[in-house]
């Protein structure tokens, strides 16, 4: 009887120990090690099974060519942060939209969208937007809640809009095409950005005191300076986006190869703008190494956990619960979406992705949604639903990382209460985007099916 419940006890133990404050990678590895010992003692696994785990870690992570894209995208994002391109672009957008209701907030959203399509590094995007935009927004009497909510939400667009590290990892875990997954995420990501823009314009028009706009028109000198700023700030990232996404769309490069092209392009831009010294390059590589090491350390622990969970019969246990026929496909999908949303209050997207997808992906592949979505597209649709859902994890307290990034960078300019109040409308907008893709699957599936079929 105890052996039958071993997978559930293992899963619950993981959830409890994550709250211990220890690094997630250590918790994943530690729980796996303890339950490996329990499994050996009970005869559920044998010593011969343990080398298979090492082989799975090596072949699934170390020797996996898809995973090369992760460090390349991290390096690309860190280099762009150092190049100063974002600063020029944001300055130009703010000047261009100064007389539009909520112009500064709109500029931040557009900037977040461009950064998402060129870097995909959430922490760097939020820190950059906070440093550059928040002081100016507060000086222009923007409500702190609207200012911080816009910055935090716009900075998280990189988790969904390709190239995204999360999509690379999800594609590998689900054994599906990363390029097709990139294209499936593009339209939902732009829809979410559009919802942000509509909300900002609406709330700024209805409550002008939240986002005052400038009353004086631009002079001729200011217009010429604006044109120069937009040219120097917009053209370089547009070229980089074209190199990365264009090479994938055109079939000239795989996502892994495109990541290398993006990293090389970001390096060339930084050198061309003379914003990168040898110490600066050393700093970029050091920060990238730290980020990548953290991600891959979690990979190792999660691989060990999922391997033992399946070895103990966890997958069969979950499938048996579904085979009872009590729950239909929509009920199962709803439970999974609710589970991911609730977990987002407490865990980072990496933990949720690496724990949930290996366990529940085989289940989703068996679900039949009839004419609503073709069976061959179900996994891509599910992946995008999870990706949109996971974006809320950055904004939902108490452990929303975007909230910490914003507060840590803003310091005493705003309170954590301002940030919490500011993110509520944007979380609701994310849920609206989730509902739209849930109801209209072609929002995610039309583009990849058109390009790859």
N, C-alpha and C positions, 0 to 999 in steps of 0.2 A: 504493500500500500504506500509506504514512504517513497519507494522508487518511482511510483507513478506520479507523485506530486513533486518530485525533485526539480523538474524544469520551472514550475511555478515558484517554488521556494527560492530557486536561484534568481529568478527575475525580481521577486520582491526584495531579496537581500541586496541586489544591485541598487534598486530604487532607494532603499534605506541608507546604504553606505554612501551614496552620492551626496547626501545631506551632511556628511561628516566634516566637510570642508577640505578633504584631501583632494589632490588633483584627480580629475576624472580618469585619466589614463592609468593611474596607480590603482584606483578603485576597480576598474574593469579587469586589470591584470590580477589584482589580489583576489577578487571574488572568483575569477576563473581558476586560479591556483588552488584555492581552498576547496572548491567543488570538484576539481580534478582529483584531489586527495580523497574526498568523500566517495566519488565514483569508483576509484580504485579499490577502496576498502569494501564497498558494497558489491563489487564485481560488475558494475554497470559498464565500465570501460576497462581496457587492459593496457599494460605498458606499451604494447605495440602501437596503440592508437596515438600516443603522444608525439612521436616523430612526424606523424601525418599533420599535426598542427603546425610544426615548424615548416614543413613543406608548403602548407597552405599560406602561411605568412609570407614566405619567400616568393612563391609564384603569384600570389594575389596582390602583393604590395610592392615588394622590392624589385621583382622582375617584370612588373606590369607596365608596359609602355604607356598606357593611358595615364597613369599616375605622374608621369613626367610633366604633364601639363600643369599640375598643381604648383610646384616651385617656380615654373616659368611665369605663370599668371601673378604669383606673389611678387616676384622680382619686377615685373612690368608695372604693377600698381605702386610699389614703393619708389621706383624710378620716376614715375609721373608725379608723385607727390613732391619729389625733390626738384623737378624741372621748373616749377613756377608757372606752368601753363594754366593750371586751375585758377590761380590768383588773377591773371589777366582776363580770363574768360568771365569769371564772376563779376569782376569790376565792370566789364563792358556790358554784361546783361543787366546789372543793376542800374547803370546809367540809361540804357535803352528803354527800360520798363518803369522808369521812375514815376511817370504820370498815370500808369495803369493802376486800378484798384488792387492793392496787395502786391505791387510791383516787385518789391524786394523779396517777398516770400515766393512769388512766381519764379524769380531769378534763381533762388536757391533750389527749387524743385527741378527746373530745367538743368541746372548745374549738376544736381544729384543724378539725373537721368544720363547725362553725358559721361559723368564719372563712372556710373554703373556699366555703361557700354564700353568703357575703355580700361577699367581697372578691376572692378568686382571685389575690391578690398574694403570691407565695411568700416573697420576701425579707422583706417586712413581717411576715407571719405567723410565720415562724421567729424573727425578731429579737424580736418581742413575746412569744412563748411562752418564749423563753430568758430574757429579762429578768425576766418575771413568775414563772415556774414553777421554773426550775432552782435558784436559791438556796434556795427553800423545800423542794424535793425533797431536796437535799443535806443541809439542816439536819435533815430527818426520816430521815436515814441510808439514803436510796435509793442503790442501786448507780449510780455515775456512768454506766456503760454503758447501763443500762436507762433512766435519766433522759434522757440525750442522744439515744439511739436513738428514744425515744418522741417527743421534741420535733421532731427532724429529720423523721421519717416523717409525723407529724401535720401539720406545716407544709406538706408537699408535696401534701396532699389537694386543695389549690386548683387544681392543674394538671388535675384530672380532674372534680371536682364543679363543676357550673355555678353561676354564670357564670364561665367560664374564658377568659382571653385566648387560650390555646393553641387551644381549640375554635373560637373565632371565626376564627382564622387558618387552621386546618385546613379549616373549612367553606368558606372563600373559595378556598383552593388546590384543593380537590376539587370546587368548584362544586356544593355540596349545601346543603340547608337548615340554617342554623345553629341554628334553633329545634329542629328534629328531632334534630340532633346533640347539643344540650344534653340533651334528654330521654333519648337513648340512653346518655349518660354518667352519668345520675343514679343508676340502680340499681347499676351496677358500682362507682361511687364509694362508695356507702353500704355495699356488700358489703365493699369493702376496709377501710373504717372499722370495720365489724363484725369482720373478721378481726383487726384490731389489738386491739380490745377483748377478744376471746376469748383471744388470746395473752397479754395483760397479766394477765387474771384467772387464767389457768392457771399461768403462770410464778410469779405472786405467791403462789398457793396452794401450789404444789409447793416453792417456795424462798422462804419468808417473809422471810428476811434481805435479799433483794434489794429488797423494798418493804414495810417495816414499816407497820402501820396503827395509828391512834390507839386507845387503850383506854378513854378517858373519853367518856361520852355528852355531848351538847350540853345546855347549860342553857337555861332558858326565854328569857333575854335573847339568847343566841346564836341560838336558833331564830328569834326575831323579826328579828334583824339579818340572818340568812340569807335570810329571805323578802324583805326589802327589797332585798338585793343581787341576788337572782335576778330579782326583778321589774324592777329598773332595768337589769340586764345582759342579760336574755333577751328581754324584750318589744321593745326597739328593733331589735336585729338580726333578730328574727323578722318584724317589720313590713317591714323592708327586703327580706328574702328574699321575703316575700309580694308586695311591689311588683314586684320584678325578675322572679322566676320565675313568679309568679302572672299577671302581665300577658302573659307569653309563652304559658303554658299556656291561658289564657282566650282567646287570640287577639286581645287588645286592643292588643297592641304587638309590633312586630318586635324581635329582639334588640338592634338598634341603638337603637331608641326606648326599650327597657327599660333600656339602659345609661345613657341620659340621665336617666331616671326615678330610677335607682339613685344616680347622682351627685348629683342634686338632693336626694334623700332623705337621703343621708349628710351633705350640707351642712346641711340642716335639723336633723338630730340633733345635729351638732356645735355649731350655734348655740344650740339649745334647752338643751344641757347647759353652755353658757357655757365651752366648752373651746377656742374658736377666736377668736383675736384677728387683727387685720389683718396683723401680722408672721407669725403662724402660717399664715394663708391664703397669704401670699406664699411661705412655705417649702413648703407643700403643692403649690402650682402649679409652683414651681421643680423640686422632686423629680419631679413627674409629667412635666414637660417633658423632663427629662433621660432618664427611662425611655422615654418614647414616642419621643424622637429616636433613641435607640439602636436600638429595635426597627425603626423605619422606615428607618434607614440600612442595616440588614441586609437589609430588604425590597428596597431598590434594587439592592444587590449581588447578591442571590439571583435577582432577576428577570433581570438581565443574564446571569448564569451559565446559568440554565435556558434562556433564549432561545437563546444561542449553542450550548449542548449539543444542543438539538433541531435547530438550523440545520445543525450539522455531522453530523446523522444519528444522534445518540446514542439517541434513542427507537427508531428502526428497528433499530439494532444490538442493543439489549436484546431487542426483540421477536423478532428473528431467532434469538437464542439460545434463546428459549422455544419458538419454532415448530418446533424440531428434534424435539420430542416426547420428549426424554430426561427432562425433568422434568414431573411432574404438578402439578396445582394445589396440592395439600397440600405438596409439596416446595418449590414456589416460595414459598408463604406462609411456610413454616418458615425458608427462607433469608432472606427479608425481615425476619422477626421477629428472627432471630439477628443480622442486620446492624445493625438498630436498637439491639438490646441492647448489642452490642459498641461501637458508635459512642457510646453513652451513657457509656462509661467516659472518653471523651476530649472530647466536644463537648456543648454546651448544647442544650436542646430546640429552640431557635429555628433553629440551624444545621441540625440533623437534619431538622426539619420542612420547611424551605425548600429543602433540597437533595434529600431523598429523595422527598417526595410528588409534586412535579411530574414526576419521572422515572418513578416506579413506579406512580402512580395509574392511568394508562391500561392498564398491564399487569394490575393487579388487576381492573379492570372487565371484562376478557376471560376471567377465570377462572370455571370452572363447578364448584361444589361440590355439585351434585346437590340432593338433598332436605335436605341439612344446613342450607343457607341459600338463600333465594330470590335470584335474580340481581339483582333491583331493590334488595335490602337489602345486597348484598355490600360496597358502598363504605362504608356506615355501619358495618357490622360491622368492616371493616378499619380504619376510622378510630378506633374505640374500642380495638381491639387495639393499634394504634400508640400511642394516648394512654396506656394502662396501661403499655405497655412503656417509653414515654418518662419515665414517673414514676420509674422506676428510675435514670434518668440523674442525678437529683438526689442520689441516695444512694450511687452507686458511685464509689469512688476510682479514679484520683487527682484527677479534676476534678469531683467531685460538689458542686454549688453549695450544697446544703443543709448539707453538712459544713463548708464555709467560713463560711456564715452563722452556724451554731451556734458554731463555734470563735471566730469574730471577735467575737460578742456575749458569749460566756461568758468570754473572755480566759483568766485563769489558774485558773478554777474547775475545769476539766477538761483533760485532755490530748487530743490528736488521736487517740491510741490508744484512749482510752475511747469516743470517737465512732465510730471504725471498728468496734470490737467491738460497739457497740450497734446499728448499722444492719444487721448481717448477718441477724438474724431477720426484720426488716421487708422487706428485699429479697426474701427467700424467700416472705414472705406476698404481696408484689406479684406474684411469678411464679405463685403459686397462683391469685390472682385472674385473671391472664392466662389460665391453663389452664382455669379455669372458664368464662370468656366464650368461649374457643376451642371448648370442648366443648359448651357450651349457649348458642348465639347469642341465644336469646330473652331471656336476662338483659339484653342490651342492646337488643334489637329490639322486645320486646313493648310497652313503654310508648309509644315514638314511633309504632308502627303503630296502637296503640289510639287515640291522641290525634289523629294527623294523617291517618289514612286514612278 
